[in-house]
Amino acid sequence: MSMATWVWAVIAVAALGLVAYWLLIVTEGTYLGSGIVVLLYDWVARRYDGIKDVHYVNEMAFLGIPLRRALEHIDKPVILDVATGTGRMPLVLVRQLDYDGLVVGVELSRRMLAEAQHALAGFEHAALLRGDASRLAFTDASCDALTCLEALEFMVQPQRVLEEMTRVVKPGGVLLLSNRIGPDAWFYPGRLAGRGRLERRLHALGLDVRTERWQTHYDLVWAYKPVVR
């Protein structure tokens, strides 16, 4: 093998490695189909919270308490957490001793759902359901709030997912969503990522939107569904 051929072979292998890393690690299989995404989440379910370096004190401060305050005028609110994963969002709600509503976590990965069931065992105000974010098994205007965190950029049909989320929230209710921002957003062409894109989609669906900083890689977007008069 000539030196030039050897060099090109090394470049080709390195390029294939980078593409594989992007497809499987960076974008978590989203460009290979939802089946691969679920398979990858099944694979890492037991290690997921450690990989994400979850700190419940921070999640309570930035997610659980603000959401409770947004719903404090509602008696026994019903909250839907889409792509609940290991149940992080339901957990920060039911761990608040005075929480008297119901939070339902929806997740497609069976093993992630099993981790959520373990984490939420003994909490009577939480329920879990296996389901697809693009086909939510809930009637129109059936929940007071909906959350979806660190997941929208991995959704194969983001517009369909947003339409479903908006459909199931009551007028006067709120959607709390995370939005991938910064340079990382460039790794998700054709997906819902990048500051301003999610906000514009939500505005087009008739929602009132407020954005706040959350993490290095994510903004939090609060979207309010107007009351029809």
C-alpha positions as CSV (number, residue, x, y, z in Angstrom):
1,M,0.0,0.0,0.0
2,S,1.4,3.4,-1.0
3,M,1.7,6.2,1.5
4,A,-1.0,8.2,-0.2
5,T,-3.4,5.2,-0.1
6,W,-2.6,4.6,3.6
7,V,-3.3,8.3,4.4
8,W,-6.6,8.3,2.6
9,A,-7.6,5.1,4.4
10,V,-6.8,6.6,7.8
11,I,-8.8,9.7,6.8
12,A,-11.8,7.6,5.7
13,V,-11.8,5.5,9.0
14,A,-11.5,8.7,11.1
15,A,-14.4,10.3,9.1
16,L,-16.6,7.2,9.6
17,G,-15.7,7.3,13.3
18,L,-16.8,10.9,13.6
19,V,-20.0,10.3,11.7
20,A,-20.8,7.3,14.0
21,Y,-20.0,9.4,17.1
22,W,-22.3,12.1,15.9
23,L,-25.2,9.7,15.0
24,L,-25.0,7.5,18.2
25,I,-23.5,9.7,20.9
26,V,-24.1,13.4,20.1
27,T,-27.5,13.2,18.6
28,E,-28.5,10.0,20.5
29,G,-29.7,8.1,17.4
30,T,-32.4,10.6,16.3
31,Y,-31.3,10.5,12.6
32,L,-31.4,6.7,12.6
33,G,-35.1,6.6,13.7
34,S,-37.1,6.4,16.9
35,G,-36.4,2.7,17.3
36,I,-32.7,3.4,17.6
37,V,-33.3,6.2,20.0
38,V,-35.4,3.9,22.3
39,L,-32.7,1.2,22.0
40,L,-30.0,3.5,23.1
41,Y,-32.0,4.8,26.1
42,D,-32.8,1.2,27.1
43,W,-29.1,0.5,27.0
44,V,-28.1,3.4,29.3
45,A,-31.2,3.6,31.5
46,R,-29.5,2.4,34.7
47,R,-26.6,4.9,34.2
48,Y,-28.6,7.8,32.8
49,D,-28.9,10.0,35.9
50,G,-25.2,9.5,36.6
51,I,-24.4,10.5,33.0
52,K,-26.6,13.6,33.3
53,D,-25.1,14.4,36.7
54,V,-28.6,15.0,38.1
55,H,-28.8,17.3,41.2
56,Y,-32.4,17.3,42.6
57,V,-31.8,20.5,44.6
58,N,-31.1,22.4,41.4
59,E,-34.0,20.8,39.6
60,M,-36.3,21.7,42.5
61,A,-35.2,25.3,42.4
62,F,-35.4,25.8,38.6
63,L,-38.3,23.4,37.7
64,G,-40.3,22.0,40.6
65,I,-40.9,25.2,42.7
66,P,-41.5,27.6,39.7
67,L,-44.0,25.2,38.1
68,R,-45.9,24.8,41.4
69,R,-46.0,28.6,41.7
70,A,-47.4,28.9,38.2
71,L,-50.2,26.5,39.1
72,E,-50.9,27.7,42.7
73,H,-54.3,29.0,41.7
74,I,-55.4,25.5,40.6
75,D,-56.7,22.9,43.1
76,K,-55.2,19.5,42.4
77,P,-53.5,20.3,39.1
78,V,-52.9,17.6,36.5
79,I,-49.4,17.7,35.0
80,L,-48.1,15.7,32.1
81,D,-44.4,15.1,31.7
82,V,-43.5,14.0,28.2
83,A,-40.4,11.9,27.7
84,T,-40.1,11.6,31.4
85,G,-37.1,9.4,31.3
86,T,-36.1,8.2,34.8
87,G,-38.9,10.3,36.3
88,R,-36.9,13.4,37.2
89,M,-39.6,15.9,36.7
90,P,-42.4,13.9,38.5
91,L,-39.9,13.3,41.4
92,V,-39.3,17.0,42.0
93,L,-43.0,17.6,42.2
94,V,-44.1,14.7,44.4
95,R,-41.1,15.3,46.8
96,Q,-42.8,18.6,47.7
97,L,-44.8,17.5,50.8
98,D,-47.8,19.7,50.1
99,Y,-48.2,18.6,46.4
100,D,-51.8,17.3,46.1
101,G,-52.1,17.1,42.3
102,L,-51.3,14.3,39.8
103,V,-48.2,14.1,37.6
104,V,-48.2,11.6,34.8
105,G,-44.9,10.7,33.1
106,V,-45.0,9.4,29.5
107,E,-41.9,7.5,28.2
108,L,-41.3,5.2,25.2
109,S,-38.2,3.4,26.5
110,R,-39.3,0.5,28.7
111,R,-36.1,0.4,30.7
112,M,-36.2,4.2,31.4
113,L,-39.8,3.7,32.5
114,A,-38.7,0.9,34.8
115,E,-36.1,3.3,36.4
116,A,-38.9,5.9,36.8
117,Q,-41.2,3.3,38.5
118,H,-38.4,2.5,40.9
119,A,-37.7,6.2,41.7
120,L,-41.4,7.0,42.2
121,A,-42.4,3.9,44.2
122,G,-44.5,4.9,47.2
123,F,-45.5,8.3,45.8
124,E,-49.3,8.3,45.4
125,H,-49.5,11.5,43.3
126,A,-47.5,10.1,40.4
127,A,-48.4,7.7,37.5
128,L,-46.4,6.4,34.6
129,L,-47.5,5.5,31.1
130,R,-45.6,4.1,28.1
131,G,-46.4,6.2,25.1
132,D,-45.2,8.2,22.0
133,A,-44.9,12.0,22.3
134,S,-46.2,12.4,18.8
135,R,-49.4,10.5,19.7
136,L,-50.3,11.4,23.2
137,A,-53.1,9.2,24.6
138,F,-54.9,12.0,26.3
139,T,-58.1,13.9,25.4
140,D,-58.1,17.6,24.3
141,A,-57.6,20.1,27.2
142,S,-57.1,17.3,29.8
143,C,-54.1,18.7,31.8
144,D,-53.2,21.9,33.5
145,A,-49.6,21.9,32.6
146,L,-47.2,19.9,30.4
147,T,-43.4,19.6,30.7
148,C,-40.8,18.2,28.3
149,L,-37.2,18.6,29.2
150,E,-33.9,17.8,27.3
151,A,-35.9,15.8,24.7
152,L,-37.3,18.0,21.9
153,E,-34.1,18.0,19.9
154,F,-34.3,14.2,19.7
155,M,-37.9,14.1,18.4
156,V,-38.2,12.9,14.8
157,Q,-41.5,14.8,14.3
158,P,-41.0,18.0,16.4
159,Q,-43.9,19.9,14.8
160,R,-46.3,17.1,15.4
161,V,-45.1,16.7,19.0
162,L,-45.7,20.4,19.7
163,E,-49.2,20.2,18.2
164,E,-50.0,17.2,20.5
165,M,-48.6,19.0,23.5
166,T,-50.7,22.1,22.8
167,R,-53.8,20.0,22.2
168,V,-53.8,18.3,25.6
169,V,-53.2,21.5,27.7
170,K,-56.2,23.3,28.9
171,P,-56.8,27.0,28.0
172,G,-55.0,29.0,30.7
173,G,-52.5,26.2,31.1
174,V,-48.8,26.2,30.6
175,L,-46.1,24.2,28.8
176,L,-42.6,24.2,30.3
177,L,-40.1,23.1,27.7
178,S,-36.3,23.1,27.3
179,N,-34.7,24.3,24.2
180,R,-31.2,23.3,23.0
181,I,-29.1,26.4,22.4
182,G,-25.6,27.6,21.5
183,P,-23.1,25.9,19.2
184,D,-24.6,22.5,20.1
185,A,-27.7,23.3,18.2
186,W,-25.8,23.1,14.9
187,F,-25.5,19.3,15.5
188,Y,-29.3,18.9,15.0
189,P,-30.2,20.0,11.5
190,G,-33.8,19.5,10.8
191,R,-34.6,19.1,14.4
192,L,-36.0,21.6,17.0
193,A,-32.9,23.3,18.3
194,G,-31.4,26.8,18.4
195,R,-32.6,29.9,20.2
196,G,-35.7,31.4,18.8
197,R,-36.9,28.4,16.7
198,L,-39.0,26.8,19.4
199,E,-40.4,30.2,20.4
200,R,-41.5,30.9,16.8
201,R,-43.2,27.5,16.5
202,L,-45.0,28.0,19.8
203,H,-46.1,31.5,18.7
204,A,-47.5,30.1,15.5
205,L,-49.6,27.7,17.6
206,G,-51.1,30.6,19.4
207,L,-49.2,30.5,22.6
208,D,-47.7,33.3,24.7
209,V,-44.0,32.6,25.2
210,R,-41.4,33.6,27.8
211,T,-37.8,32.4,27.7
212,E,-35.3,32.2,30.5
213,R,-31.7,30.9,30.9
214,W,-31.3,27.5,32.5
215,Q,-28.2,25.6,31.7
216,T,-25.2,26.0,29.4
217,H,-26.9,24.0,26.7
218,Y,-30.5,24.8,27.4
219,D,-33.0,27.6,27.8
220,L,-36.3,27.1,29.6
221,V,-39.4,28.1,27.6
222,W,-42.7,28.9,29.3
223,A,-45.6,28.8,26.8
224,Y,-49.0,29.8,28.0
225,K,-52.2,28.7,26.3
226,P,-54.6,31.6,26.1
227,V,-58.2,31.3,27.5
228,V,-60.7,31.5,24.6
229,R,-63.4,34.1,25.4
